[in-house]
Amino acid sequence: MTSTTESPRWFKSSYSDNGGNCVEVATNLTDSRGVIPVRDSKNPTGPILTFPATAFTSFVAAVKANEFPTA
């Protein structure tokens, strides 16, 4: 892993309706670190989950393909 001091640049999905149940992601670390950090938009100083970029890409593709059952 390359050492870098690059900070995450957080953003919410354009599909977010700003109802408070959102996550933010930082895709700017994909090239330098190979990861995508995710955090709760209501708690920006709280914990951050970091996923390998390939795993996050697979997850997003599965969501778009409606592969997860709804309640």
PQR file of N, CA, C, O and H, with PARSE charges and radii, in Angstrom:
ATOM      1  N   MET A   1       0.839  -1.171   0.000 -0.4000 1.5000
ATOM      2  CA  MET A   1       0.000   0.000   0.000 -0.0000 2.0000
ATOM      3  C   MET A   1       0.887   1.238   0.000  0.5500 1.7000
ATOM      4  O   MET A   1       1.866   1.318   0.742 -0.5500 1.4000
ATOM      5  N   THR A   2       0.533   2.185  -0.830 -0.4000 1.5000
ATOM      6  CA  THR A   2       1.285   3.422  -0.919 -0.0000 2.0000
ATOM      7  C   THR A   2       0.925   4.331   0.252  0.5500 1.7000
ATOM      8  O   THR A   2      -0.248   4.518   0.573 -0.5500 1.4000
ATOM      9  H   THR A   2      -0.262   2.120  -1.432  0.4000 1.0000
ATOM     10  N   SER A   3       1.936   4.882   0.873 -0.4000 1.5000
ATOM     11  CA  SER A   3       1.699   5.817   1.959 -0.0000 2.0000
ATOM     12  C   SER A   3       1.318   7.168   1.376  0.5500 1.7000
ATOM     13  O   SER A   3       1.980   7.672   0.469 -0.5500 1.4000
ATOM     14  H   SER A   3       2.890   4.730   0.612  0.4000 1.0000
ATOM     15  N   THR A   4       0.255   7.744   1.897 -0.4000 1.5000
ATOM     16  CA  THR A   4      -0.203   9.042   1.416 -0.0000 2.0000
ATOM     17  C   THR A   4      -0.903   9.786   2.539  0.5500 1.7000
ATOM     18  O   THR A   4      -1.444   9.179   3.463 -0.5500 1.4000
ATOM     19  H   THR A   4      -0.283   7.334   2.633  0.4000 1.0000
ATOM     20  N   THR A   5      -0.887  11.074   2.450 -0.4000 1.5000
ATOM     21  CA  THR A   5      -1.602  11.891   3.425 -0.0000 2.0000
ATOM     22  C   THR A   5      -2.891  12.432   2.825  0.5500 1.7000
ATOM     23  O   THR A   5      -3.533  13.304   3.410 -0.5500 1.4000
ATOM     24  H   THR A   5      -0.447  11.567   1.699  0.4000 1.0000
ATOM     25  N   GLU A   6      -3.266  11.923   1.676 -0.4000 1.5000
ATOM     26  CA  GLU A   6      -4.495  12.365   1.017 -0.0000 2.0000
ATOM     27  C   GLU A   6      -5.698  12.091   1.913  0.5500 1.7000
ATOM     28  O   GLU A   6      -5.846  10.994   2.453 -0.5500 1.4000
ATOM     29  H   GLU A   6      -2.745  11.215   1.201  0.4000 1.0000
ATOM     30  N   SER A   7      -6.552  13.097   2.064 -0.4000 1.5000
ATOM     31  CA  SER A   7      -7.746  12.973   2.895 -0.0000 2.0000
ATOM     32  C   SER A   7      -8.941  12.566   2.052  0.5500 1.7000
ATOM     33  O   SER A   7      -9.012  12.897   0.868 -0.5500 1.4000
ATOM     34  H   SER A   7      -6.432  13.987   1.625  0.4000 1.0000
ATOM     35  N   PRO A   8      -9.881  11.848   2.655 -0.5600 1.5000
ATOM     36  CA  PRO A   8     -11.100  11.491   1.916  0.2800 2.0000
ATOM     37  C   PRO A   8     -11.892  12.751   1.536  0.5500 1.7000
ATOM     38  O   PRO A   8     -12.007  13.691   2.322 -0.5500 1.4000
ATOM     39  N   ARG A   9     -12.425  12.744   0.329 -0.4000 1.5000
ATOM     40  CA  ARG A   9     -13.351  13.791  -0.112 -0.0000 2.0000
ATOM     41  C   ARG A   9     -14.738  13.155  -0.142  0.5500 1.7000
ATOM     42  O   ARG A   9     -15.074  12.412  -1.064 -0.5500 1.4000
ATOM     43  H   ARG A   9     -12.331  11.980  -0.310  0.4000 1.0000
ATOM     44  N   TRP A  10     -15.530  13.455   0.872 -0.4000 1.5000
ATOM     45  CA  TRP A  10     -16.813  12.791   1.087 -0.0000 2.0000
ATOM     46  C   TRP A  10     -17.907  13.363   0.192  0.5500 1.7000
ATOM     47  O   TRP A  10     -17.936  14.559  -0.100 -0.5500 1.4000
ATOM     48  H   TRP A  10     -15.257  14.059   1.621  0.4000 1.0000
ATOM     49  N   PHE A  11     -18.819  12.465  -0.242 -0.4000 1.5000
ATOM     50  CA  PHE A  11     -20.017  12.920  -0.948 -0.0000 2.0000
ATOM     51  C   PHE A  11     -21.141  11.923  -0.733  0.5500 1.7000
ATOM     52  O   PHE A  11     -20.907  10.750  -0.442 -0.5500 1.4000
ATOM     53  H   PHE A  11     -18.795  11.493  -0.005  0.4000 1.0000
ATOM     54  N   LYS A  12     -22.364  12.410  -0.881 -0.4000 1.5000
ATOM     55  CA  LYS A  12     -23.561  11.572  -0.809 -0.0000 2.0000
ATOM     56  C   LYS A  12     -24.046  11.299  -2.223  0.5500 1.7000
ATOM     57  O   LYS A  12     -23.757  12.056  -3.149 -0.5500 1.4000
ATOM     58  H   LYS A  12     -22.555  13.363  -1.117  0.4000 1.0000
ATOM     59  N   SER A  13     -24.773  10.230  -2.375 -0.4000 1.5000
ATOM     60  CA  SER A  13     -25.341   9.875  -3.660 -0.0000 2.0000
ATOM     61  C   SER A  13     -26.284  10.960  -4.157  0.5500 1.7000
ATOM     62  O   SER A  13     -26.948  11.629  -3.365 -0.5500 1.4000
ATOM     63  H   SER A  13     -25.008   9.615  -1.623  0.4000 1.0000
ATOM     64  N   SER A  14     -26.339  11.127  -5.456 -0.4000 1.5000
ATOM     65  CA  SER A  14     -27.293  12.066  -6.042 -0.0000 2.0000
ATOM     66  C   SER A  14     -28.728  11.576  -5.847  0.5500 1.7000
ATOM     67  O   SER A  14     -29.675  12.343  -6.024 -0.5500 1.4000
ATOM     68  H   SER A  14     -25.799  10.584  -6.100  0.4000 1.0000
ATOM     69  N   TYR A  15     -28.891  10.298  -5.484 -0.4000 1.5000
ATOM     70  CA  TYR A  15     -30.219   9.743  -5.216 -0.0000 2.0000
ATOM     71  C   TYR A  15     -30.669  10.012  -3.783  0.5500 1.7000
ATOM     72  O   TYR A  15     -31.807   9.706  -3.427 -0.5500 1.4000
ATOM     73  H   TYR A  15     -28.122   9.675  -5.341  0.4000 1.0000
ATOM     74  N   SER A  16     -29.802  10.574  -2.966 -0.4000 1.5000
ATOM     75  CA  SER A  16     -30.136  10.864  -1.582 -0.0000 2.0000
ATOM     76  C   SER A  16     -31.232  11.919  -1.535  0.5500 1.7000
ATOM     77  O   SER A  16     -31.150  12.947  -2.208 -0.5500 1.4000
ATOM     78  H   SER A  16     -28.878  10.822  -3.255  0.4000 1.0000
ATOM     79  N   ASP A  17     -32.267  11.652  -0.727 -0.4000 1.5000
ATOM     80  CA  ASP A  17     -33.351  12.622  -0.612 -0.0000 2.0000
ATOM     81  C   ASP A  17     -33.159  13.534   0.595  0.5500 1.7000
ATOM     82  O   ASP A  17     -34.061  14.288   0.959 -0.5500 1.4000
ATOM     83  H   ASP A  17     -32.334  10.817  -0.180  0.4000 1.0000
ATOM     84  N   ASN A  18     -31.984  13.463   1.212 -0.4000 1.5000
ATOM     85  CA  ASN A  18     -31.634  14.283   2.365 -0.0000 2.0000
ATOM     86  C   ASN A  18     -32.562  14.036   3.541  0.5500 1.7000
ATOM     87  O   ASN A  18     -32.807  14.940   4.340 -0.5500 1.4000
ATOM     88  H   ASN A  18     -31.251  12.851   0.916  0.4000 1.0000
ATOM     89  N   GLY A  19     -33.085  12.809   3.657 -0.4000 1.5000
ATOM     90  CA  GLY A  19     -33.970  12.453   4.757 -0.0000 2.0000
ATOM     91  C   GLY A  19     -33.226  12.024   6.000  0.5500 1.7000
ATOM     92  O   GLY A  19     -33.858  11.667   6.994 -0.5500 1.4000
ATOM     93  H   GLY A  19     -32.886  12.074   3.008  0.4000 1.0000
ATOM     94  N   GLY A  20     -31.909  12.047   5.980 -0.4000 1.5000
ATOM     95  CA  GLY A  20     -31.133  11.739   7.165 -0.0000 2.0000
ATOM     96  C   GLY A  20     -30.600  10.317   7.229  0.5500 1.7000
ATOM     97  O   GLY A  20     -29.732  10.036   8.056 -0.5500 1.4000
ATOM     98  H   GLY A  20     -31.395  12.337   5.172  0.4000 1.0000
ATOM     99  N   ASN A  21     -31.082   9.417   6.395 -0.4000 1.5000
ATOM    100  CA  ASN A  21     -30.605   8.033   6.407 -0.0000 2.0000
ATOM    101  C   ASN A  21     -29.636   7.808   5.257  0.5500 1.7000
ATOM    102  O   ASN A  21     -29.886   6.989   4.373 -0.5500 1.4000
ATOM    103  H   ASN A  21     -31.787   9.646   5.724  0.4000 1.0000
ATOM    104  N   CYS A  22     -28.542   8.530   5.276 -0.4000 1.5000
ATOM    105  CA  CYS A  22     -27.612   8.501   4.155 -0.0000 2.0000
ATOM    106  C   CYS A  22     -26.231   8.038   4.597  0.5500 1.7000
ATOM    107  O   CYS A  22     -25.858   8.140   5.766 -0.5500 1.4000
ATOM    108  H   CYS A  22     -28.339   9.196   5.994  0.4000 1.0000
ATOM    109  N   VAL A  23     -25.508   7.539   3.646 -0.4000 1.5000
ATOM    110  CA  VAL A  23     -24.087   7.272   3.855 -0.0000 2.0000
ATOM    111  C   VAL A  23     -23.315   8.171   2.903  0.5500 1.7000
ATOM    112  O   VAL A  23     -23.832   8.612   1.877 -0.5500 1.4000
ATOM    113  H   VAL A  23     -25.811   7.456   2.697  0.4000 1.0000
ATOM    114  N   GLU A  24     -22.079   8.431   3.264 -0.4000 1.5000
ATOM    115  CA  GLU A  24     -21.179   9.187   2.404 -0.0000 2.0000
ATOM    116  C   GLU A  24     -20.022   8.272   2.037  0.5500 1.7000
ATOM    117  O   GLU A  24     -19.598   7.437   2.837 -0.5500 1.4000
ATOM    118  H   GLU A  24     -21.659   8.073   4.098  0.4000 1.0000
ATOM    119  N   VAL A  25     -19.522   8.434   0.836 -0.4000 1.5000
ATOM    120  CA  VAL A  25     -18.372   7.664   0.385 -0.0000 2.0000
ATOM    121  C   VAL A  25     -17.298   8.621  -0.100  0.5500 1.7000
ATOM    122  O   VAL A  25     -17.574   9.777  -0.424 -0.5500 1.4000
ATOM    123  H   VAL A  25     -19.866   9.112   0.186  0.4000 1.0000
ATOM    124  N   ALA A  26     -16.078   8.125  -0.145 -0.4000 1.5000
ATOM    125  CA  ALA A  26     -14.947   8.910  -0.651 -0.0000 2.0000
ATOM    126  C   ALA A  26     -14.222   8.065  -1.687  0.5500 1.7000
ATOM    127  O   ALA A  26     -13.422   7.195  -1.343 -0.5500 1.4000
ATOM    128  H   ALA A  26     -15.855   7.187   0.118  0.4000 1.0000
ATOM    129  N   THR A  27     -14.504   8.326  -2.945 -0.4000 1.5000
ATOM    130  CA  THR A  27     -13.907   7.527  -4.018 -0.0000 2.0000
ATOM    131  C   THR A  27     -12.539   8.032  -4.447  0.5500 1.7000
ATOM    132  O   THR A  27     -11.885   7.409  -5.284 -0.5500 1.4000
ATOM    133  H   THR A  27     -15.154   9.033  -3.225  0.4000 1.0000
ATOM    134  N   ASN A  28     -12.099   9.150  -3.887 -0.4000 1.5000
ATOM    135  CA  ASN A  28     -10.805   9.705  -4.311 -0.0000 2.0000
ATOM    136  C   ASN A  28      -9.605   8.891  -3.812  0.5500 1.7000
ATOM    137  O   ASN A  28      -8.475   9.157  -4.222 -0.5500 1.4000
ATOM    138  H   ASN A  28     -12.631   9.656  -3.207  0.4000 1.0000
ATOM    139  N   LEU A  29      -9.828   7.914  -2.942 -0.4000 1.5000
ATOM    140  CA  LEU A  29      -8.716   7.102  -2.435 -0.0000 2.0000
ATOM    141  C   LEU A  29      -8.559   5.775  -3.180  0.5500 1.7000
ATOM    142  O   LEU A  29      -7.711   4.954  -2.830 -0.5500 1.4000
ATOM    143  H   LEU A  29     -10.746   7.698  -2.609  0.4000 1.0000
ATOM    144  N   THR A  30      -9.371   5.579  -4.194 -0.4000 1.5000
ATOM    145  CA  THR A  30      -9.320   4.319  -4.944 -0.0000 2.0000
ATOM    146  C   THR A  30      -7.956   4.103  -5.597  0.5500 1.7000
ATOM    147  O   THR A  30      -7.363   3.034  -5.446 -0.5500 1.4000
ATOM    148  H   THR A  30     -10.059   6.246  -4.478  0.4000 1.0000
ATOM    149  N   ASP A  31      -7.459   5.091  -6.310 -0.4000 1.5000
ATOM    150  CA  ASP A  31      -6.182   4.932  -7.017 -0.0000 2.0000
ATOM    151  C   ASP A  31      -4.992   4.858  -6.070  0.5500 1.7000
ATOM    152  O   ASP A  31      -4.100   4.031  -6.260 -0.5500 1.4000
ATOM    153  H   ASP A  31      -7.941   5.958  -6.432  0.4000 1.0000
ATOM    154  N   SER A  32      -4.969   5.716  -5.050 -0.4000 1.5000
ATOM    155  CA  SER A  32      -3.793   5.779  -4.179 -0.0000 2.0000
ATOM    156  C   SER A  32      -3.763   4.671  -3.125  0.5500 1.7000
ATOM    157  O   SER A  32      -2.687   4.208  -2.746 -0.5500 1.4000
ATOM    158  H   SER A  32      -5.694   6.388  -4.896  0.4000 1.0000
ATOM    159  N   ARG A  33      -4.923   4.248  -2.656 -0.4000 1.5000
ATOM    160  CA  ARG A  33      -4.958   3.248  -1.572 -0.0000 2.0000
ATOM    161  C   ARG A  33      -5.731   1.982  -1.903  0.5500 1.7000
ATOM    162  O   ARG A  33      -5.609   0.977  -1.203 -0.5500 1.4000
ATOM    163  H   ARG A  33      -5.797   4.624  -2.964  0.4000 1.0000
ATOM    164  N   GLY A  34      -6.531   2.026  -2.974 -0.4000 1.5000
ATOM    165  CA  GLY A  34      -7.316   0.846  -3.358 -0.0000 2.0000
ATOM    166  C   GLY A  34      -8.510   0.583  -2.459  0.5500 1.7000
ATOM    167  O   GLY A  34      -9.001  -0.544  -2.382 -0.5500 1.4000
ATOM    168  H   GLY A  34      -6.630   2.843  -3.543  0.4000 1.0000
ATOM    169  N   VAL A  35      -8.982   1.635  -1.771 -0.4000 1.5000
ATOM    170  CA  VAL A  35     -10.097   1.463  -0.845 -0.0000 2.0000
ATOM    171  C   VAL A  35     -11.159   2.534  -1.074  0.5500 1.7000
ATOM    172  O   VAL A  35     -10.910   3.574  -1.683 -0.5500 1.4000
ATOM    173  H   VAL A  35      -8.583   2.550  -1.834  0.4000 1.0000
ATOM    174  N   ILE A  36     -12.358   2.237  -0.559 -0.4000 1.5000
ATOM    175  CA  ILE A  36     -13.453   3.197  -0.538 -0.0000 2.0000
ATOM    176  C   ILE A  36     -13.950   3.295   0.900  0.5500 1.7000
ATOM    177  O   ILE A  36     -14.558   2.352   1.405 -0.5500 1.4000
ATOM    178  H   ILE A  36     -12.561   1.392  -0.064  0.4000 1.0000
ATOM    179  N   PRO A  37     -13.701   4.419   1.565 -0.5600 1.5000
ATOM    180  CA  PRO A  37     -14.230   4.618   2.908  0.2800 2.0000
ATOM    181  C   PRO A  37     -15.719   4.988   2.845  0.5500 1.7000
ATOM    182  O   PRO A  37     -16.165   5.653   1.910 -0.5500 1.4000
ATOM    183  N   VAL A  38     -16.470   4.548   3.848 -0.4000 1.5000
ATOM    184  CA  VAL A  38     -17.904   4.823   3.950 -0.0000 2.0000
ATOM    185  C   VAL A  38     -18.187   5.266   5.379  0.5500 1.7000
ATOM    186  O   VAL A  38     -17.644   4.704   6.330 -0.5500 1.4000
ATOM    187  H   VAL A  38     -16.108   4.007   4.608  0.4000 1.0000
ATOM    188  N   ARG A  39     -19.052   6.289   5.526 -0.4000 1.5000
ATOM    189  CA  ARG A  39     -19.422   6.744   6.867 -0.0000 2.0000
ATOM    190  C   ARG A  39     -20.881   7.176   6.882  0.5500 1.7000
ATOM    191  O   ARG A  39     -21.493   7.392   5.836 -0.5500 1.4000
ATOM    192  H   ARG A  39     -19.493   6.746   4.753  0.4000 1.0000
ATOM    193  N   ASP A  40     -21.420   7.297   8.076 -0.4000 1.5000
ATOM    194  CA  ASP A  40     -22.785   7.762   8.297 -0.0000 2.0000
ATOM    195  C   ASP A  40     -22.793   9.284   8.156  0.5500 1.7000
ATOM    196  O   ASP A  40     -22.040   9.974   8.843 -0.5500 1.4000
ATOM    197  H   ASP A  40     -20.924   7.121   8.926  0.4000 1.0000
ATOM    198  N   SER A  41     -23.630   9.804   7.281 -0.4000 1.5000
ATOM    199  CA  SER A  41     -23.650  11.251   7.056 -0.0000 2.0000
ATOM    200  C   SER A  41     -24.125  12.026   8.287  0.5500 1.7000
ATOM    201  O   SER A  41     -23.798  13.204   8.431 -0.5500 1.4000
ATOM    202  H   SER A  41     -24.242   9.243   6.723  0.4000 1.0000
ATOM    203  N   LYS A  42     -24.882  11.392   9.166 -0.4000 1.5000
ATOM    204  CA  LYS A  42     -25.352  12.069  10.378 -0.0000 2.0000
ATOM    205  C   LYS A  42     -24.272  12.155  11.443  0.5500 1.7000
ATOM    206  O   LYS A  42     -24.401  12.923  12.396 -0.5500 1.4000
ATOM    207  H   LYS A  42     -25.147  10.435   9.049  0.4000 1.0000
ATOM    208  N   ASN A  43     -23.205  11.373  11.292 -0.4000 1.5000
ATOM    209  CA  ASN A  43     -22.149  11.320  12.292 -0.0000 2.0000
ATOM    210  C   ASN A  43     -20.782  11.388  11.603  0.5500 1.7000
ATOM    211  O   ASN A  43     -20.050  10.398  11.595 -0.5500 1.4000
ATOM    212  H   ASN A  43     -23.100  10.749  10.518  0.4000 1.0000
ATOM    213  N   PRO A  44     -20.430  12.535  11.030 -0.5600 1.5000
ATOM    214  CA  PRO A  44     -19.191  12.620  10.247  0.2800 2.0000
ATOM    215  C   PRO A  44     -17.909  12.422  11.049  0.5500 1.7000
ATOM    216  O   PRO A  44     -16.855  12.173  10.464 -0.5500 1.4000
ATOM    217  N   THR A  45     -17.976  12.525  12.357 -0.4000 1.5000
ATOM    218  CA  THR A  45     -16.780  12.280  13.164 -0.0000 2.0000
ATOM    219  C   THR A  45     -16.779  10.871  13.751  0.5500 1.7000
ATOM    220  O   THR A  45     -15.885  10.507  14.515 -0.5500 1.4000
ATOM    221  H   THR A  45     -18.832  12.727  12.833  0.4000 1.0000
ATOM    222  N   GLY A  46     -17.787  10.089  13.389 -0.4000 1.5000
ATOM    223  CA  GLY A  46     -17.900   8.722  13.903 -0.0000 2.0000
ATOM    224  C   GLY A  46     -17.036   7.748  13.128  0.5500 1.7000
ATOM    225  O   GLY A  46     -16.146   8.144  12.376 -0.5500 1.4000
ATOM    226  H   GLY A  46     -18.513  10.386  12.768  0.4000 1.0000
ATOM    227  N   PRO A  47     -17.313   6.457  13.324 -0.5600 1.5000
ATOM    228  CA  PRO A  47     -16.494   5.425  12.681  0.2800 2.0000
ATOM    229  C   PRO A  47     -16.608   5.450  11.158  0.5500 1.7000
ATOM    230  O   PRO A  47     -17.614   5.874  10.589 -0.5500 1.4000
ATOM    231  N   ILE A  48     -15.549   4.984  10.532 -0.4000 1.5000
ATOM    232  CA  ILE A  48     -15.475   4.874   9.075 -0.0000 2.0000
ATOM    233  C   ILE A  48     -15.205   3.414   8.737  0.5500 1.7000
ATOM    234  O   ILE A  48     -14.290   2.797   9.282 -0.5500 1.4000
ATOM    235  H   ILE A  48     -14.732   4.639  10.994  0.4000 1.0000
ATOM    236  N   LEU A  49     -16.007   2.872   7.837 -0.4000 1.5000
ATOM    237  CA  LEU A  49     -15.756   1.531   7.316 -0.0000 2.0000
ATOM    238  C   LEU A  49     -14.982   1.681   6.021  0.5500 1.7000
ATOM    239  O   LEU A  49     -15.326   2.515   5.183 -0.5500 1.4000
ATOM    240  H   LEU A  49     -16.751   3.373   7.394  0.4000 1.0000
ATOM    241  N   THR A  50     -13.949   0.888   5.851 -0.4000 1.5000
ATOM    242  CA  THR A  50     -13.138   0.961   4.645 -0.0000 2.0000
ATOM    243  C   THR A  50     -13.216  -0.366   3.912  0.5500 1.7000
ATOM    244  O   THR A  50     -12.905  -1.416   4.473 -0.5500 1.4000
ATOM    245  H   THR A  50     -13.669   0.211   6.531  0.4000 1.0000
ATOM    246  N   PHE A  51     -13.635  -0.312   2.655 -0.4000 1.5000
ATOM    247  CA  PHE A  51     -13.807  -1.507   1.847 -0.0000 2.0000
ATOM    248  C   PHE A  51     -12.811  -1.514   0.690  0.5500 1.7000
ATOM    249  O   PHE A  51     -12.487  -0.460   0.142 -0.5500 1.4000
ATOM    250  H   PHE A  51     -13.888   0.541   2.199  0.4000 1.0000
ATOM    251  N   PRO A  52     -12.326  -2.693   0.318 -0.5600 1.5000
ATOM    252  CA  PRO A  52     -11.516  -2.763  -0.906  0.2800 2.0000
ATOM    253  C   PRO A  52     -12.360  -2.242  -2.080  0.5500 1.7000
ATOM    254  O   PRO A  52     -13.553  -2.532  -2.164 -0.5500 1.4000
ATOM    255  N   ALA A  53     -11.758  -1.496  -2.955 -0.4000 1.5000
ATOM    256  CA  ALA A  53     -12.490  -0.894  -4.072 -0.0000 2.0000
ATOM    257  C   ALA A  53     -13.216  -1.941  -4.904  0.5500 1.7000
ATOM    258  O   ALA A  53     -14.337  -1.699  -5.354 -0.5500 1.4000
ATOM    259  H   ALA A  53     -10.789  -1.260  -2.887  0.4000 1.0000
ATOM    260  N   THR A  54     -12.606  -3.091  -5.117 -0.4000 1.5000
ATOM    261  CA  THR A  54     -13.256  -4.132  -5.926 -0.0000 2.0000
ATOM    262  C   THR A  54     -14.514  -4.673  -5.237  0.5500 1.7000
ATOM    263  O   THR A  54     -15.510  -4.959  -5.901 -0.5500 1.4000
ATOM    264  H   THR A  54     -11.696  -3.288  -4.752  0.4000 1.0000
ATOM    265  N   ALA A  55     -14.468  -4.813  -3.922 -0.4000 1.5000
ATOM    266  CA  ALA A  55     -15.643  -5.296  -3.177 -0.0000 2.0000
ATOM    267  C   ALA A  55     -16.759  -4.261  -3.231  0.5500 1.7000
ATOM    268  O   ALA A  55     -17.924  -4.619  -3.408 -0.5500 1.4000
ATOM    269  H   ALA A  55     -13.659  -4.581  -3.383  0.4000 1.0000
ATOM    270  N   PHE A  56     -16.424  -2.989  -3.081 -0.4000 1.5000
ATOM    271  CA  PHE A  56     -17.443  -1.951  -3.116 -0.0000 2.0000
ATOM    272  C   PHE A  56     -18.072  -1.864  -4.503  0.5500 1.7000
ATOM    273  O   PHE A  56     -19.285  -1.690  -4.625 -0.5500 1.4000
ATOM    274  H   PHE A  56     -15.478  -2.698  -2.937  0.4000 1.0000
ATOM    275  N   THR A  57     -17.263  -1.984  -5.537 -0.4000 1.5000
ATOM    276  CA  THR A  57     -17.780  -1.962  -6.903 -0.0000 2.0000
ATOM    277  C   THR A  57     -18.740  -3.114  -7.137  0.5500 1.7000
ATOM    278  O   THR A  57     -19.777  -2.934  -7.776 -0.5500 1.4000
ATOM    279  H   THR A  57     -16.278  -2.125  -5.438  0.4000 1.0000
ATOM    280  N   SER A  58     -18.412  -4.293  -6.631 -0.4000 1.5000
ATOM    281  CA  SER A  58     -19.302  -5.456  -6.751 -0.0000 2.0000
ATOM    282  C   SER A  58     -20.607  -5.229  -6.007  0.5500 1.7000
ATOM    283  O   SER A  58     -21.675  -5.586  -6.504 -0.5500 1.4000
ATOM    284  H   SER A  58     -17.570  -4.439  -6.112  0.4000 1.0000
ATOM    285  N   PHE A  59     -20.529  -4.635  -4.814 -0.4000 1.5000
ATOM    286  CA  PHE A  59     -21.721  -4.339  -4.033 -0.0000 2.0000
ATOM    287  C   PHE A  59     -22.642  -3.373  -4.787  0.5500 1.7000
ATOM    288  O   PHE A  59     -23.846  -3.610  -4.879 -0.5500 1.4000
ATOM    289  H   PHE A  59     -19.661  -4.345  -4.411  0.4000 1.0000
ATOM    290  N   VAL A  60     -22.085  -2.298  -5.319 -0.4000 1.5000
ATOM    291  CA  VAL A  60     -22.893  -1.314  -6.053 -0.0000 2.0000
ATOM    292  C   VAL A  60     -23.536  -1.966  -7.277  0.5500 1.7000
ATOM    293  O   VAL A  60     -24.701  -1.701  -7.574 -0.5500 1.4000
ATOM    294  H   VAL A  60     -21.107  -2.105  -5.243  0.4000 1.0000
ATOM    295  N   ALA A  61     -22.805  -2.800  -7.979 -0.4000 1.5000
ATOM    296  CA  ALA A  61     -23.358  -3.489  -9.148 -0.0000 2.0000
ATOM    297  C   ALA A  61     -24.523  -4.395  -8.739  0.5500 1.7000
ATOM    298  O   ALA A  61     -25.527  -4.466  -9.448 -0.5500 1.4000
ATOM    299  H   ALA A  61     -21.858  -3.015  -7.738  0.4000 1.0000
ATOM    300  N   ALA A  62     -24.399  -5.083  -7.609 -0.4000 1.5000
ATOM    301  CA  ALA A  62     -25.475  -5.952  -7.124 -0.0000 2.0000
ATOM    302  C   ALA A  62     -26.708  -5.140  -6.731  0.5500 1.7000
ATOM    303  O   ALA A  62     -27.835  -5.570  -6.978 -0.5500 1.4000
ATOM    304  H   ALA A  62     -23.583  -5.025  -7.033  0.4000 1.0000
ATOM    305  N   VAL A  63     -26.507  -3.984  -6.128 -0.4000 1.5000
ATOM    306  CA  VAL A  63     -27.635  -3.114  -5.774 -0.0000 2.0000
ATOM    307  C   VAL A  63     -28.337  -2.648  -7.044  0.5500 1.7000
ATOM    308  O   VAL A  63     -29.565  -2.688  -7.126 -0.5500 1.4000
ATOM    309  H   VAL A  63     -25.592  -3.634  -5.928  0.4000 1.0000
ATOM    310  N   LYS A  64     -27.572  -2.213  -8.020 -0.4000 1.5000
ATOM    311  CA  LYS A  64     -28.161  -1.739  -9.277 -0.0000 2.0000
ATOM    312  C   LYS A  64     -28.909  -2.847 -10.004  0.5500 1.7000
ATOM    313  O   LYS A  64     -29.890  -2.582 -10.699 -0.5500 1.4000
ATOM    314  H   LYS A  64     -26.575  -2.181  -7.953  0.4000 1.0000
ATOM    315  N   ALA A  65     -28.450  -4.091  -9.847 -0.4000 1.5000
ATOM    316  CA  ALA A  65     -29.090  -5.226 -10.491 -0.0000 2.0000
ATOM    317  C   ALA A  65     -30.268  -5.779  -9.676  0.5500 1.7000
ATOM    318  O   ALA A  65     -30.880  -6.781 -10.045 -0.5500 1.4000
ATOM    319  H   ALA A  65     -27.653  -4.306  -9.282  0.4000 1.0000
ATOM    320  N   ASN A  66     -30.568  -5.100  -8.561 -0.4000 1.5000
ATOM    321  CA  ASN A  66     -31.687  -5.502  -7.695 -0.0000 2.0000
ATOM    322  C   ASN A  66     -31.512  -6.929  -7.174  0.5500 1.7000
ATOM    323  O   ASN A  66     -32.475  -7.693  -7.116 -0.5500 1.4000
ATOM    324  H   ASN A  66     -30.071  -4.286  -8.262  0.4000 1.0000
ATOM    325  N   GLU A  67     -30.294  -7.284  -6.799 -0.4000 1.5000
ATOM    326  CA  GLU A  67     -29.996  -8.636  -6.337 -0.0000 2.0000
ATOM    327  C   GLU A  67     -30.278  -8.840  -4.846  0.5500 1.7000
ATOM    328  O   GLU A  67     -30.135  -9.952  -4.337 -0.5500 1.4000
ATOM    329  H   GLU A  67     -29.511  -6.664  -6.846  0.4000 1.0000
ATOM    330  N   PHE A  68     -30.676  -7.781  -4.148 -0.4000 1.5000
ATOM    331  CA  PHE A  68     -30.965  -7.905  -2.717 -0.0000 2.0000
ATOM    332  C   PHE A  68     -32.471  -7.843  -2.515  0.5500 1.7000
ATOM    333  O   PHE A  68     -33.137  -6.951  -3.039 -0.5500 1.4000
ATOM    334  H   PHE A  68     -30.793  -6.878  -4.562  0.4000 1.0000
ATOM    335  N   PRO A  69     -33.006  -8.791  -1.756 -0.5600 1.5000
ATOM    336  CA  PRO A  69     -34.451  -8.768  -1.526  0.2800 2.0000
ATOM    337  C   PRO A  69     -34.851  -7.570  -0.665  0.5500 1.7000
ATOM    338  O   PRO A  69     -34.085  -7.120   0.186 -0.5500 1.4000
ATOM    339  N   THR A  70     -36.036  -7.073  -0.894 -0.4000 1.5000
ATOM    340  CA  THR A  70     -36.553  -5.995  -0.058 -0.0000 2.0000
ATOM    341  C   THR A  70     -37.490  -6.591   0.987  0.5500 1.7000
ATOM    342  O   THR A  70     -38.081  -7.651   0.781 -0.5500 1.4000
ATOM    343  H   THR A  70     -36.658  -7.439  -1.586  0.4000 1.0000
ATOM    344  N   ALA A  71     -37.612  -5.904   2.086 -0.4000 1.5000
ATOM    345  CA  ALA A  71     -38.399  -6.426   3.217 -0.0000 2.0000
ATOM    346  C   ALA A  71     -39.861  -6.505   2.929  0.5500 1.7000
ATOM    347  O   ALA A  71     -40.638  -6.924   3.788 -0.5500 1.4000
ATOM    348  H   ALA A  71     -37.132  -5.043   2.253  0.4000 1.0000
TER
END
